[in-house]
Amino acid sequence: GSEVKVVNSQVLTEVRLPDSPQPGISIGSIFGLFYAGPYQATVVMKNGKQYLHARVWLSELDELRVACVPPSEADNAMEKLKADSGYGAVAKDTGWVNIPMMDIDGEFTLVAVGMRNGSVFNTYQSYPVKYPDYEGSIHSGQKDEDQDGNTVVKALCYFGPHVEKGYVALVEKYANADEVKQMYEAGTLPSVVQVPLDHTSYYQVVTIPFPKRYAQYKLMSICVAGGKVVSVNNCGENMTKPEQVFEYPERALSATLTGGYRDSTGTFFFRARYDLSDFESAYIALLPDSMLTGNVWEAVYNTRAKTKVTSTSQEREFAVGKIDVNARYTLVIAGCDTDGKIVKDVQYPQAELPLWSPLYTTKQQWVQDGNAAGEWPLADSTSTCSYTYKNLWSGTDAGLTIGYRKSYGSSQGQFIIKNWGSGTNLTIDYDPETSLCQVKKQWVTEHSEYGDVWVSDVPHYESSAGYDGYPCTYDRKTGTFNLTLIYYVEEGYFGYETETVQVDGFSSEVKAEVIQPAKKAAMPQARAGLTLKTIPITPAKKGLREATR
């Protein structure tokens, strides 16, 4: 059997036979102290003091010493139990025992020592136990249809053993616990169901009808005990997963920050491309992090840095006043219902604002604003240019205004050609140190057959492409841009030949080739004098070849 080597021992040493019972301790039900069952623990009052009435099991022990203390006192209580038989409660055999609850405030831990032959044989410490346990957690939810074809949300929920009535509700996305409590008490929750409670440790599935009024909704639990609301919790509040948001029907809403600058008065302007075709109107706002911690819909209402828009799809410029250039902002678009109330928002967080200087169109403006004359990249006397199209359109636009601005946060610059193409602006990022340019995705026009048309340089369309094969450059000596641009729609692209821009005011020997324009524009969105090339589109991101340099 077993053997133990003992050297100079003056204490009793046990040698246990193989397969013999091991001394052990157990307290309460295997599923938890307060869950329903034959060994469900309760809290009782005796002589004005609170006790935990719990079932204990002893195996091969002379006695069990047990205490009920705050989790922070567990280690101290363990040492006291080892040294003092009068501390806590003592059980000599398996059965029920009243354990004093010492200064318990919302949570406790059970600690115990098993005694055998006058010595501590083993110890026990439970996980922290909530008391009272008013937890109402929702593990997850899923949008579904019931047998009648109605939209519902099925939720997996759990309610603590001291909750007398439990509810699961669908509430607006940013409703907080106090607001939900008030709506419950007033009977104005958008949609709520009561959950039949069995007070086991298992999750239950509950089905909540989707509210009739359109908005973004989330799941919240409501716990009632003693005739009053004792807790309100978000779905996933005690878990690591993000909060779920539901909407029906799903409505399109989007916005993209395409540019921004600060004028000489310190007023900040930004450009955004947006789509709110499923809404009557929407707010577009820039919110700092400090305004994103609570109700974002209220933050949009309250900020000055917002604009209300009603057109379904457009790119436009917004003035938002003076802002902190060192802060980080989130672009928010918030869709409104017919009453003008926000019902949905989409956020594009942690975007660094593209803060630029004012747009300068003359060298004189540039120098007067304190910039070095040698850093001005355009002509001294004028800021116009001729743009030669070779992809979506063919022809040359002459006399287009071109301006330049610099970044506040880096050495980068940016050219803007106004009234370009179908009447929009073309933005060209520029690195003065390398002469390299970038043209990021920009909206161009709406094609009568294919819808929205976009333009960018090739590497911004196809990530595997490089500027060595598809160059974009500006030569300050000649005032010439060579831009390998690709025009594309959702289904594919039209072409990616190199287009040229000649800035006026440079040497007379450097001139753009002027192509005689067509007599009639091929589509309403095209500028007069430009012809829409009748070439088939190529399937998206396929068939690219290296441009000829």
Buried (B, 14 or more C-beta within 10 A) or exposed (E): EEEEEEEEEEEEEEEEEEEEEEBBBBBBBEBBBBBBBEBBBEBEEEEEEBBBBBBBBBEBBBBBBBBBBBBEBBEEBBEBBBEEEEBBBBBEEBEEBBBBBBEBEEEBBBBBBBBBEEEBBBBBEBEBBBBBBBBBBBBBBEBEEEEEEEBBBBBBBBBBBBBBBBBBBBBBBBBEBEBBBEBBEEEEBBBBBEBEBEBBBEBBEBEBBBBEEBBBBBBBBBBBBEEEBBBBBBBBBEEEEEBBBBBBEEBEBEBBBBBBBBEEEEBBBBBBBBBBEBBEBBBBBBBBEEBBEEBBBEBBBEBEBBBEBEEEBEBEBBEBEEBEEEEEBBBBBBBBBEEEEBBBBBBBEEBEBBBBBBBBBBBEBBBEEEBEEEEBBBBEEBBBBBBBBBBBBBBBBBEBBBBBBBBEEEEBBBBBBBBBBBEBBBBBBBBBEEBBBBBEBBBBBBBEEBEBBBBBBBBBBBEEBEBEBBBBBBEBEEBBBBBBBBBBBEEBBBBBBBBBBBBBBBEEEEEBEEBEBBEEBBBEBBBEBBBBBEEEBBEBBEEBEEBEE
